[in-house]
Amino acid sequence: MKNVLFKAVSAAVVCLLTVGLVACHRTDSKNTVSASDVPMTCYRSLLTSFDYGEETTYVIGHKTPDADTVGSAVAYAGLLNRLGIKAQAAVSGELNKETSYAYAQLGIESPAIVDNAEGKQFVLVDHSSYSQAIDGMNGAKVVGILDHHGIGDVNVSELINVRCAPVGATASLVYLAYRECGVEIPEDMAKYMLVSIISDTHNMKRSVTDLDQTAYDELREIAGVEDTEALYTGMAEAEMSYEGLSDKEIFLSDYKDYEIGGKTFGMASLDAYGEEKTRDLAERMVKVMEENYAEMGLDMLFAKVSNAKEDSDENMMYMVAYGEGASELLLKSFDCTQDGDLFIFKENLSRKKQIIPAMTTVLESKD
């Protein structure tokens, strides 16, 4: 176990250093390495020197696919094919409403569904945990990982290409890979990556890094999308409509499983517009968790429901919890108030960057 963890951490460090080197655009001293000092063919060589064999390498994101997980898979598979690697993008299930809307507007399509990994070969994007992967990933061969989350528990016995970095969207790392490999970005691939970045950064309003901004600016031009704000507004409205979905389907529309500190739990991330709708949706999620808790087989269930009405004095986020110790975990992890089944927050928190790290600290604490 220690060796596996060491390999994972080592890979992460190498990946972060690599990103830092190629993303640098200036030199502040004679000892600083700039992008011009790193031959463009270096990263290309890293990708192509790996023996992928003759079989198809599927590129896939996490379960309950969102815009970043789908767009990153399609664009990265496109890059691998341009490099002579037999790759195919895949998705774990039907697209959510936000992604479907964007793809319809831009005239691009979803890849084929692959819901069982057993016996196949994969590059994982936007995740690196078995709990978030499609069924059978334990019996599959993982040959690469590209992600912007924390290091998960997927492990292999051989050296593979892994890149993890704290950027706004995985698609920004895909963009970087195109540039480092010296491969021209086609218009359709630019559209996939642009939608991913728009979605995960709320059109450059949250978790934006210099790399995200550079990718966004160039991809927007290549894709020929002038009014990204209109596109984002339509995506957000489609995401929050939940039209035609049952409450359980809403809960699962942006849902992820975790295993931390010996506890298993799932968390949905949802949005509504305005205090009344946000509170109502949170209350409905309590009932969903009560009704489906036994079937899901996890220790705890959570849902965060964010108020998308920004720049207001209203409560900005609610969380609900179900299962033994779930409420206590929220109260230990956050400065929030409790009103019956609802936990009230004055600011929106990111599931990836704030909520899961805070809960991890508590779950892994020896106290």
C-alpha positions in Angstrom: 0.0 0.0 0.0 2.9 2.4 0.9 4.5 1.7 -2.5 1.2 2.4 -4.3 0.8 5.7 -2.5 4.4 6.7 -3.1 4.0 6.0 -6.8 0.8 8.1 -7.0 2.3 11.0 -5.1 5.5 10.8 -7.1 3.6 10.8 -10.3 1.6 13.8 -9.2 4.7 15.8 -8.3 6.3 15.0 -11.7 3.1 16.0 -13.4 2.9 19.3 -11.6 6.5 20.1 -12.3 5.9 19.3 -16.0 2.9 21.7 -16.1 4.9 24.4 -14.4 7.8 24.1 -16.9 5.7 24.2 -20.1 3.3 26.8 -18.8 6.0 29.3 -17.9 6.1 32.2 -20.3 9.0 34.3 -18.9 12.4 34.0 -17.2 13.1 35.8 -13.9 16.7 34.5 -13.5 19.3 32.5 -15.3 18.2 29.4 -13.4 14.6 29.7 -14.5 13.4 27.4 -17.3 11.1 29.0 -19.8 8.8 27.3 -22.4 11.3 28.0 -25.2 13.9 25.9 -23.4 11.7 22.8 -23.6 11.5 21.3 -27.1 7.9 20.9 -28.2 8.5 17.2 -29.1 9.3 16.2 -25.5 5.7 15.6 -24.4 4.8 14.1 -27.7 7.6 11.6 -27.2 6.4 10.8 -23.7 2.9 9.9 -25.1 4.0 8.0 -28.2 6.9 6.0 -26.6 4.4 4.1 -24.4 3.4 0.7 -25.8 -0.4 0.8 -26.2 -0.5 -2.4 -28.1 -2.8 -3.1 -31.0 -6.1 -2.8 -29.1 -8.3 0.3 -28.9 -7.5 2.6 -26.0 -10.8 4.1 -24.7 -10.7 7.6 -23.3 -13.4 8.0 -20.7 -14.5 10.3 -17.8 -16.3 9.6 -14.6 -19.8 8.2 -14.1 -22.7 10.7 -14.4 -20.9 12.5 -17.2 -20.7 16.3 -17.2 -19.4 18.7 -19.9 -15.7 18.6 -18.8 -15.6 14.8 -18.5 -17.1 14.3 -21.9 -15.3 17.1 -23.8 -12.0 16.1 -22.3 -12.4 12.5 -23.4 -13.4 13.4 -26.9 -10.6 15.9 -27.4 -7.9 13.8 -25.8 -8.9 10.8 -27.9 -8.7 13.0 -30.9 -5.1 14.0 -30.0 -4.0 10.4 -29.4 -5.4 9.4 -32.8 -3.4 12.3 -34.4 -0.3 10.9 -32.8 -0.9 7.5 -34.3 -2.4 5.9 -31.2 -5.7 3.9 -31.8 -8.1 5.7 -29.4 -11.8 6.0 -29.0 -13.7 8.5 -26.8 -16.4 7.0 -24.7 -19.0 8.2 -22.2 -20.5 6.3 -19.2 -24.1 7.3 -19.9 -26.5 9.8 -21.3 -25.4 13.5 -21.3 -26.8 15.9 -18.7 -29.0 18.7 -19.9 -26.3 21.3 -19.7 -24.0 19.4 -22.0 -26.8 18.3 -24.4 -27.8 21.9 -24.8 -24.3 23.1 -25.6 -23.6 20.3 -28.0 -26.9 21.0 -29.9 -26.0 24.7 -30.1 -22.6 24.0 -31.5 -23.5 21.0 -33.7 -21.2 18.4 -32.0 -22.2 15.0 -30.8 -21.7 12.7 -27.8 -19.4 9.7 -28.1 -20.6 6.1 -27.7 -21.5 4.7 -24.3 -19.2 2.2 -22.6 -20.6 1.2 -19.3 -18.3 -1.7 -18.4 -14.5 -1.6 -18.4 -13.7 -5.3 -17.9 -11.0 -6.5 -20.2 -10.6 -3.1 -22.0 -7.8 -0.5 -22.1 -8.4 3.0 -20.9 -7.0 6.5 -20.4 -9.0 8.1 -17.6 -9.9 11.8 -17.7 -11.4 14.0 -15.0 -11.1 11.3 -12.3 -8.7 8.8 -10.9 -10.8 6.8 -8.4 -12.4 3.4 -8.8 -15.5 4.7 -7.0 -16.1 7.3 -9.8 -15.1 5.0 -12.7 -17.5 2.8 -14.7 -18.1 -0.8 -13.5 -15.2 -3.2 -14.1 -12.4 -0.7 -14.0 -10.6 -2.9 -11.5 -10.4 -5.6 -14.3 -9.3 -3.1 -17.0 -5.9 -1.9 -18.1 -5.3 1.8 -17.3 -2.6 3.3 -19.5 -3.0 7.0 -18.7 -4.7 9.6 -16.4 -5.4 13.2 -17.0 -7.2 15.0 -14.1 -7.7 18.2 -12.1 -8.8 16.6 -8.9 -7.0 15.0 -6.0 -5.0 11.8 -6.5 -7.4 8.8 -6.4 -6.9 5.1 -5.8 -6.5 3.9 -9.3 -3.1 2.2 -9.5 -1.1 0.2 -12.0 2.1 -1.9 -11.8 3.9 -0.2 -14.7 4.9 3.4 -15.5 2.2 5.3 -17.4 1.6 8.9 -18.4 -0.2 10.7 -15.6 -0.9 14.4 -15.4 -2.8 16.1 -12.5 -2.8 19.8 -11.9 -5.0 22.3 -10.0 -6.6 24.0 -13.0 -10.3 25.0 -13.6 -11.0 22.2 -16.1 -9.4 19.0 -17.3 -10.0 20.3 -20.8 -7.3 22.9 -20.2 -4.8 20.2 -19.7 -6.0 18.6 -22.9 -5.4 21.9 -24.7 -1.9 22.1 -23.2 -1.2 18.6 -24.5 -2.2 19.6 -28.0 0.1 22.6 -27.8 3.0 20.6 -26.3 2.7 18.0 -29.0 2.6 20.5 -31.8 -0.8 19.3 -33.0 -3.2 21.7 -34.6 -6.5 22.0 -32.8 -9.5 21.3 -35.2 -12.6 23.4 -34.9 -14.7 20.5 -33.5 -12.2 19.6 -30.9 -12.0 23.3 -29.9 -15.7 23.3 -29.3 -15.6 20.3 -27.1 -12.8 21.8 -24.9 -14.4 25.2 -24.8 -17.7 23.9 -23.6 -15.8 22.0 -20.9 -14.0 25.1 -19.7 -17.1 27.2 -19.8 -19.0 24.7 -17.7 -16.4 24.0 -15.0 -15.4 27.7 -14.6 -18.9 29.1 -14.9 -17.7 31.0 -18.0 -14.4 32.1 -16.4 -16.0 33.2 -13.1 -14.7 30.5 -10.7 -11.4 28.6 -10.3 -9.7 30.2 -13.2 -5.9 29.8 -13.7 -3.7 31.4 -16.3 -3.8 28.1 -18.3 -7.6 28.1 -18.3 -7.6 31.7 -19.5 -5.1 31.0 -22.3 -7.0 27.9 -23.4 -10.3 29.7 -23.3 -9.1 32.7 -25.4 -7.6 30.5 -28.1 -10.3 27.8 -28.2 -13.0 30.5 -28.4 -11.3 31.9 -31.5 -10.8 28.5 -33.2 -14.3 27.3 -32.4 -15.8 30.6 -33.8 -17.9 31.2 -30.7 -18.2 34.9 -30.2 -20.9 35.1 -27.5 -19.8 32.7 -24.8 -21.9 34.4 -22.2 -25.1 33.6 -24.1 -23.9 30.0 -24.5 -23.2 29.8 -20.8 -26.5 31.3 -19.9 -28.3 28.7 -22.0 -26.3 25.9 -20.5 -27.0 27.1 -16.9 -30.7 27.4 -17.6 -30.8 24.0 -19.1 -28.9 22.5 -16.1 -31.2 24.1 -13.6 -34.5 23.3 -15.3 -34.4 19.6 -14.5 -37.4 19.3 -16.8 -38.7 15.8 -17.2 -36.5 14.4 -14.4 -37.6 12.6 -11.3 -36.1 13.8 -8.0 -33.9 10.8 -8.0 -32.6 11.5 -11.5 -32.0 15.1 -10.4 -29.9 13.8 -7.4 -27.9 11.6 -9.7 -27.4 14.2 -12.5 -24.1 15.5 -10.9 -23.2 12.9 -8.4 -19.9 11.3 -7.2 -18.9 8.5 -4.9 -16.0 8.7 -2.4 -14.2 6.5 0.0 -12.2 8.4 2.6 -10.9 7.6 6.0 -12.7 4.2 6.0 -16.1 5.7 5.1 -18.0 5.5 1.9 -20.3 8.3 0.8 -21.9 9.9 -2.2 -22.5 13.6 -2.9 -24.8 15.3 -5.4 -24.0 18.9 -6.6 -27.0 20.8 -7.8 -28.1 24.4 -8.6 -31.2 26.4 -8.4 -32.0 30.1 -8.9 -33.1 32.1 -5.9 -33.6 31.4 -2.2 -37.1 29.8 -2.5 -36.1 27.3 -5.3 -32.8 26.5 -3.7 -34.4 25.6 -0.3 -37.2 23.6 -1.9 -34.8 21.6 -4.0 -32.6 20.9 -0.9 -35.7 19.7 1.0 -36.6 17.4 -1.8 -33.2 15.8 -1.8 -33.6 14.8 1.8 -36.5 12.6 0.8 -34.5 11.2 -2.1 -31.7 10.2 0.2 -34.1 8.6 2.7 -35.8 6.5 0.0 -32.6 5.4 -1.7 -30.1 5.1 1.1 -30.3 1.3 1.6 -30.2 0.6 -2.2 -27.0 2.7 -2.6 -25.2 0.8 0.0 -23.0 3.7 1.3 -22.3 4.9 4.8 -23.5 8.4 4.1 -25.2 10.5 1.5 -25.0 14.3 0.9 -26.3 16.9 -1.5 -25.2 20.4 -1.9 -27.7 22.8 -3.6 -26.2 26.1 -4.6 -28.1 29.3 -5.2 -27.1 30.5 -8.7 -28.4 34.0 -8.0 -25.1 35.6 -7.5 -24.4 39.0 -5.8 -27.4 38.8 -3.4 -27.8 38.7 0.4 -29.7 35.4 0.3 -28.4 32.1 1.6 -26.0 30.9 -1.1 -25.9 27.2 -0.5 -27.7 24.4 1.4 -26.4 21.0 2.2 -28.3 18.0 3.4 -27.0 14.8 4.9 -28.2 11.3 5.6 -26.7 8.3 7.3 -25.0 7.7 10.6 -22.5 10.4 11.4 -23.4 12.5 8.3 -24.8 15.5 10.1 -22.0 15.5 12.6 -19.4 15.4 9.8 -20.9 18.6 8.2 -20.9 20.4 11.5 -17.3 19.4 12.2 -16.1 20.3 8.7 -17.8 23.7 8.2 -18.9 26.9 9.8 -22.6 26.5 8.9 -25.9 26.7 10.7 -28.5 24.0 10.9 -32.3 24.4 10.4 -33.9 21.0 10.7 -32.6 18.8 7.9 -30.9 21.8 6.2 -27.4 23.1 6.7 -27.1 26.7 5.7 -24.1 28.4 4.1 -23.6 32.1 3.3 -21.3 31.3 0.4 -21.1 28.8 -2.4 -18.4 26.2 -1.8 -16.8 24.0 -4.5 -17.3 20.3 -4.0 -13.9 19.6 -5.5 -11.8 22.4 -4.0 -13.4 23.1 -0.6 -16.1 20.6 0.5 -14.3 17.3 -0.1 -10.9 18.5 1.2 -12.5 19.8 4.4 -14.4 16.6 5.0 -11.3 14.6 4.2 -9.4 16.4 7.0 -12.1 15.5 9.5 -12.5 11.9 8.3 -8.8 11.2 8.4 -8.2 12.9 11.7 -7.2 10.6 14.6 -9.2 12.7 17.1 
